[in-house]
């Protein structure tokens, strides 16, 4: 490095324990190590996983520096970082990619064997670059975007076009890409197919427009928020179901809109446990595919055994495959 990097004192959103209020605290962010970058955050957004984190999922480690969606500018780089430089606009991805391991070379998955999906709340060397009052801070996945500065391994950061709208870039770093990729990379939605999307947040809307771009002719959006109807239609949704408007199950309502047979693809974006069975039941017997995307607070989610025994496929997805 051409300069000696120093620790930075800044503000961050911190949670001290399960169910406790999130507070803005003064923290210390250390310089990046050899393969890491320190990023000055410009914009961050809220994912449901951040809400789950303060409730103890995916891990119970506190104090917790929150946030994993965002966009920022590289403030400094470690000695061994060659693909990024100071001033680059970047988004965190929390899924690394070495482009050399068996999984990366296969093109079948985004689960890199060298840079895995991290749930330790720490850096790859099991230490932290963030502290508060001398106490180590954990973070969600590979970073903490609700901080003025954060450090991430360079393999979990992606350089983006500098003219991109910062709010849009923030959603691309998790929510929208997760839904869009689920339709594109995981389900590989076919032209002329039928689709239903449970939950029309950033993830669900990503799945809607992904299915539309891939040629789905019927896209059924499901949400209890009636305001999501207009938003879903703007992204390509053709039909809308508000479960509160009927005493029938959601899967029954979907079948009514799809000739009684169900849809080809279903995307469960809410993480609400009972909806996993509903999303399976909403698809066609023998050929229906359900992609489970949403995250909730339950570590074990039961689903109807008959729903999957009838030839349907259930697949999990992280960050859109």
N, C-alpha and C positions, 0 to 999 in steps of 0.2 A: 504493500500500500504506500501511496505517496504521502500520506498524512497519518498522524497518530489519532485514532478515533477515541472519543470519550463517551462516557455514559450520558444519557439525556434524561432530564427530569421533565415529565409532562403529565397530562391528565388522561385518565382512562375510566371506563365504566367497569366497576368491580362488584361481584357478588360474594358475600362472605360465608354463605351456607345455604342449604336447601330451603327454598321458600322465602329467604330473606330478601329485603328490598335491594335493588341495584343502586349503588351510589357512585358518584363521580369522585375519584380519589387522585391524589398526586402519587405517581409511581416513578420508578427508575427503569429505563430501558438500556441495557448494555450494548456495546458495539457488536456487530456481527462477527461470528467466527469464520474460518477459512471458506466454507462453502455456503455462507449465508448472506442475506442482504437485509439492511435496515430500511424500512419504508415509512415515509411521512404520509399518513392517511389523509385523503382529500374528501372522501365520501364513503359512507357505509350504510347498509340497509339491515333490516331485521328479518331473520329466517325463523321458522317455527322451532328449529333445532336450538336456537339461542334461548327460547322460552323453556324448552325441555331441559336445557343445561342447568338452569337455576332450580330445577326440580329433581336434579340428580341423575340425568341421563344425557349423554352416553356414559359418563363416569362421575363418581362422587369424590371430587377433589377440589378443595377450596383452600384459600381464596382464588376465585376464578376471574380472569380477565376475559370479557365476553367479546363475541363477534367473530364471524368468519366470512361475511360478505363485505366487499368493499373494493375501493380502487385508490391507489396512491402513487407517489413518485419515489423512486429509489433515492435514498439519502446517502447511503454508503454501501460498499460491497466488501466481501472478504477476499483474501489473497487469491483463492483458487476459483473465483467466479469469473467466467469468461463470456457468458452469454447475456449478461446484463451489465449496465453501467449507471453511474450516477446521473439522475435526470430522466431515466426511462419511466414511462407510465406503465404500471403493472396492476394485475389483479391476483389475489391469492386463489389457489385452486383446491387445496387440501388433498388432491390426488396427484402423486408424483408420476413421472414417466422417464424411464432410462433409455427406452428405445432399443434395448439389447437383450433383456430377459425373455424367457419363453412366452410369457403372457403378452408383453409389448409387441414382440415380433409376430405373434399369431394374429393380431388385429381383431381378436374376438372379445377382448375385455379391456377395461381401463384400470384393472387392478394390477399395478406393477409389483413384481416380486421384490424389487430392490428398494423402492420408495413406496411403502404401503400406506393404506388409509390409517392414519394415526389416531388412536383413542387414549393415549397416555396423558394428554394434556401438557406434554413436554416436547422439547426438540429431539432430534434423532439420537443425540448422545445422552438422553434422559436428564438433561439439565434445562434450566429456563433462563431466558435473557431478560425477564421482567421480574421486578420485586417491589414490595411495598413495606416500608419500615424495616428493611433487612430481611423480610420474609418472602420466600419464593412464591411467585404467582404461577398458576396453571392457566391454560387457555383451551379454547374449543378447537379440536383438531390440530391443524398445523400453524395457527396464527391467532391474533386477537385484534380484530379490525375496529373495535370500539375504543381505540386508544389513539392518541395523537401520533404516536410512533409505535411500530412493531417490528419484530425480527422474524424472518422465515428462511428456511432452507431454500436456496435458489431453485431447486427442482420442484418446489411447490408454488412457484410464482411464474406468471405468464405475462410477457410483454404484449401490450395492446396498442392499437392505433392511437396516437396522441390527440387526435381531433374528436374522439368518441365522447359522447355525452357522459359525464361522470355518473349520473344516476343510472343510466342504462348499463354502464360497465359494472356497476355494483351488483345489479341483478344477474348479469351474465356470470359473475364469479360463483354463483351457486344456484339460486332458485330457478330462474328461467332456463338456464342450460340443462338443469336436471330434468325438467319436464320435456324440453325439446329433444334432448338426447335420448330419453326413454322411448319416444315415438320413433326416432330415426335410427339409433344404434342398437337399442335393446329389442324393440318389437319389430322394427323394419316394416312399418305399416305399408300395406300394399294398395296400389291404385284401385279405386272402386270399393274399398272396404268400409266397414262401419265401426265406429269408435265411441266409447263413453269415457268421460273424465270425471272422477269423483274429487271435487274441490277445485275451485277456480281462483286460487291465489296465483302467485308468480309461477309456481311449479305447474299447476294445472293449465294456466294460459300458455305456458311453453309447450305443453303436450298438445293443446288444441291447435296451435299454429303449426307445430311440427307435423301433426296428422294431416292438416289441410295441405301443406306444401308437398306431402308425399302422395296426395291424391285421394284421401278418404272422402267419400261422398256424403256420409251422414256422421256428424259429430255431436254427441249428446253431452251437454254439460250438466253437472249436478252440484247444487250448492243451496244452503238455507238462506243465504243472503240474496235477496231479490235484486239488489243493485248489481250483482255479478252477471245478470242476464245481458245487459247492454254491453258490458266489457267483454264477455265471452263471444258475443256476436261480432264484435269488432275484430276479434282474433280469428274468426272462422267457424265458430260454433253454429250449428244448424238448428238444434233443438235444446230446450232448457227444462230441467226438472227441479222444482223446489220440493223436497220431501215433506215439508210442513203442509203442503197443499193437498195431500192425499193420505188416506189411511192405509194404502197399499205399500208393500215393500218397494224399495228403490229398484231392485232387480225386476220386479213385476212391471214397474212403470217403464223401464228400459225395454223390456221385451214387447210391450205394447207399441213402442215406437219403432221396433225392428222386426215386424212381421211375426211376432211370437217366438222367434228363434233365439233372440239375443244378438249381441254384437260380436264382431271378430276380435276386437281388442278392447281391453279395459285398463285404465290407469288409475290406481288408487293413490291419491295425493294428499290425503288427510291424516293418516296415521291413526284414525279412530278404529279400534279393534274390530267391532262387529261389521264394519264396512268391507273388511277383507273377504268375508264370505259373500257379501252382497256383490262385490265386484267380480268374484268368480262366477256366481250364479247369473250375472248379467251377460255372460258370454255364451257362445254357442257350444252345445255338447259336442265333444270329440275334437274340435279344432280351436276353441276359444283360448285366447292368451291374456293373462292378467299380469301387469307389471306393478309390483308393490314399491312405492316411492316414498310415501309420507312417513314421517317419524312421529311417534307418540311417546308416552311415558311408560308404556308397558313393555317389559323385556320379553314376555312370552305372549303371543297372540294366537288364540284358538281360531280355527276355521272349520267349516262344515266338511267332513271327510268325503261325503258323497259328491260335493261340488268339484273336487279335483279328481276323484275316481272316475268321473264320467268323461275322461279323456281331455280335460282342460289342462292348460299349462300355467303354472304360477312361477314368476321369476322376480327376484329382488334386483334393485338397481341403485347405485350410488353415483351421483354427479353425472347421470345420463349415459353411463357406459362409455 
